[in-house]
Amino acid sequence: MLHLIWYIIVGLIAGVIAKSVMHVHMTIFWTIVLGIIGSIIGGAVTHLFSPPTGRFHPAGIIFSTLGAILVLYICIRLNIHFPRVLK
């Protein structure tokens, strides 16, 4: 259960940073989803180069954010739109 909460927190942090960098507005739900997808991509990359020795990988939040930025970049290039925040 704590792993799920941890995924949501890391996903939220990575998603907020990524959408701020890319200047994209989206709901909190899609921000968390974006961060979790970025975490999966970032985790796959870090495991290829440096397998984790313990439970915590020090580059986790950094590569989660980079993965989320990559996902947003691909979505922008493919013209995929997330639901926008109402103004």
LINHUSUL-V454716 format. One line per field, one symbol per residue. ss: DSSP state (H for helix, E for strand, L for the rest). psi: psi as a letter, one per 30 degrees, with the letter a starting at -180 (. if undefined). burial: b if it has 16 or more other C-alpha atoms within 10 Angstrom, else e. A space follows every 10 residues. Layout:
ss = ???
psi = ???
burial = ???
//
This chain:
ss = LHHHHHHHHH HHHHHHHHHH HHLLLLLHHH HHHHHHHHHH HHHHHHHHHL LLLLLLLLLH HHHHHHHHHH HHHHHHHLLL LLLLLLL
psi = efeeeeeeee eeeeeeeefe efhkklleef eeeeeeeeee eeeeeefeej kkfafkkfge eefeeeeeee eeeeeeeghk klklkk.
burial = eeeeeebbeb bbbbbbbbbe eeebbbeeeb bbbbbbbbbb bbbeebeeee eeeeeeeeeb bebbbbbbbb bbeeeeeeee eeeeeee
//
